[in-house]
Amino acid sequence: MDLTGRILIAALFAAGAVQKALAPAAAEGLLRGFGLPAWLVWPALALNLALMAGLLWPPTVRPAALVAAAYCALTSIFHFLPQDGWQMSIFVKNLAIAGGLLVLAASRK
């Protein structure tokens, strides 16, 4: 079950990378809305791919899970838009994923 769970979580990061690659404008808009440069979408894409791989390769699961948890918690800030129910669901989802990643990291020695 551990591998299945890691594959499912890694798939989220893969999807995030694909979304940023094929339609970067949405992420760029969120970044600009916070006064950040739009080009940050590209390092975020690379990080998504690295986290996907790190969650799948057993020796790197714990550090990848810790970094991924921090990434999810940090990026949830961009979705804290109380007037937009869709963005708020992403905000809560990111925090929940961060919690699951912390549990995954804690289960690794």
Summary of the structure (lengths in Angstrom):
residues: 109
radius of gyration: 13.9
end to end distance: 17.4
largest distance: 41.7
contacts: 311
relative contact order: 0.14
helix: 86%
strand: 0%
